[in-house]
Amino acid sequence: MTTAIRDSPMLLVRETDGVAIDLAPLQGLWTVDQYLKLTDHTHCLVEFSDGTLEVLPMPMQRHQMILAFLYRVFFAFLHPRGGLVLFAPLRLQVSPAVFREPDLLLLLRADDPRAQNRYWLGADLVLEVVSEDDPERDTVDKVRDYAGAGIPEYWIVNPQDETITLLSLTDNAYTPLGVFRRGDQVTSALLEGFSMSVDEAFSAS
């Protein structure tokens, strides 16, 4: 099956044995408008950086169960306080030429004008569950991108070593708030009064 992107020559080819997306010929040449059109018409998680597309791997069950637990915890804390938390797929523009798809992203106020319908223009906190295929995407690349976007707090949830790393923005760069392991309670500098069990997060899977 072939899905054509409206008014565009781009093609996303879905074959019976998987998904084949030939991005190589245009890598480095994609525009923001083309990226947005592509991701408007596919359920794949696709990130964009300076003309290059990266198709993210399909999340596995453990990833999704951890993410589901974290969403419920953040929702229970934020909703009564007027905040908003959502989950991928939802595009976040971190610079004019870079879009990311955080696993979770939240705003302290649900009426924050950065929460646009097509994609968000910023966030107060983002969270990534580290993918096995390329851990540096979440632990290096996105640290740079989210700091550059001025996002006050970044959570890195790593199922491989069962750690949760909290980073806080200071002078346009992240500094560690702590690395939390089983037996610890995670607290947030941004969310006053928030606390979460690391054991419960990783036992959710």
N, C-alpha and C positions, 0 to 999 in steps of 0.2 A: 504494500500500500504506500502511496506517495501523498504527502500532505503539502500542498503548494501554499506559500505565504502570499497573501493577497497583494496584488500590484507589485510583486517583487520576483526576481528570478531565483531566489533562494529556495532550496528544497530540503525537506527533512524526510529521509527514506526509512520506512519501517518494514523490515523483512520478517518472514515467519519465524526465523531462528534468532531474532534479536533486533537491535536498532543499529543501523549503519548511517552515520552522519559524516559526510566527507567535508570537513572544514578546511583541510590543508590549503587548497588553492586560494582561499580568500583570507587566510589568517594574517592579521595585521592590517587588513583593509576594510573590515566591517565598520559601519558607522553606528552611532547610538540609535538612530532611527531604525536601521535594519535590525539591530539587536532587539529593540523593543517590539518590532513587528514579529520577529521570529518567536520570541518568548510569549507574545500574546496568543500564539497559535499552537503551542505545544505544552505538554505536561512535564517535559524534561526540565531538570534543574540546570540552568545555563548561566554562567557568570561571564562578565565582560570587562576587559581591561585593555585600554588603548588600542582598540581595533582587533583584539583577539578574543575568541570565544573559548570557553572551557565548559564541556559538558560534565557535570558532576555525576558520580556513580549513584545507582539506585540504593537508597538506604536499606540496611538489613534489619531484621526483627529487633535485635538488641538495641541498635541505635534508636529505633522508633519507640520502643518501650521506655527507654531512658528519657527520650524527648517528651513523650506523653506525660510521664510523671512530673517532669520539670514544668511543663505548661500548666498542669493542674495546680502546682504549688504557687507559681507566679500569679496565675489568675486569681486564686483564692486570696492572695495578699493584695493585689493591685485593684481588682474590680471594686471592692467596697470603698477604696480611696480615690476612685475616679480615674484610675490609670487604664492602660490598654496594653495587652500582650497578644502577639500573633506569632505564627509559625510559618516555615517554608511550605510551599513556594510563595514568596512575596519579595519583590525586588526592592533593594535598598541602594540608592545612589550615594556613593561615598565621595565621589568627585565628578566633575563634568564628564570624564571619560572612563569611569569605573563603576560597575554595578556588582553588588554581591547579593547572595541569597542566604542570610543567616538562618540557622535552625530556629532560633527564637529572637524576637526583637520587641522592645517595649518602650512605651512613653509614659511618663508620670501623669500626663493629662490626656484623656481620650480626645479632647478637642484641640490638641496640638496641631497647628496648620501643616506641620511636616508630614502628617499622616495623609498623604494623597491616595486617591483610589487606585491609580495605575501603578505607582511605586512610591515608597517613602523617600523623603528628602533628608532624613536623619533619624536618630533614635537616641534615647537616654542610656540604654543598655542593650547589648547584643550578646548572644550565647551561641557557641558552636560545639557540637558533639564531634570530636575528632574522627575523621574517616581513616580507615586502615590503608586505603590506596595511596594517600599522599598526606601524611601528618603535617608536613611543613606548610601546607596550604593554610591550615588553621592556626598553627603555632608560630609561624613566621610571617607569611604574606599578609594574612588578615590582621595581624597585630599592627603592621605598618599602615594598612588601609584604614582600619577603624580609628587608629590614633589620628591619622591625617584628616579624617572626617569629623574629628572633635567629639567622638562618642565617649561619654564620661566613664563608662565601665564595660569591660569585656570579660566574659566568662568562657574559659576553655575547659570543656568536660571531656576527659580522656578515658574511654572504657578500657583501653589496653593496660594502663597501669592504675586504673581506678583512682584518678586524682581530679580535683577541680581547682583550676588556677584562676584567681581573680586579679585583674589588672585595672588600675585606676589612672585616669588621665591627669598628668601634672605637667604644665609647661609644654603642651603639645606632644608629650611622649607618655607611654604607659610605665608605671612602676608597680611592682607586685604588691598586692595586699596580703597574699598568702597562698600557699598550696595546701589544699585540704584533702585528707585521706579518710579511709574508713575509721570510724570512731570519733570523727570531728563533726562539729556543727559549722556550717558555712554561714557567715554573716556578710552583709554588704555595706559599703560606705555610702552608697547612693540610697538604698532602701532602709531607712531607719526602722528598727524593730523587726526586720526580716531575719529569719533563721531557718536552716534546712539541714537535715541529716544526710551526710554523705552515704551512710549505709543504706538508707532508704532509696536514694537515687540509683545506686548501682544494683541493689537487690530487686529493683523494679523490672530488671531484664531477666 
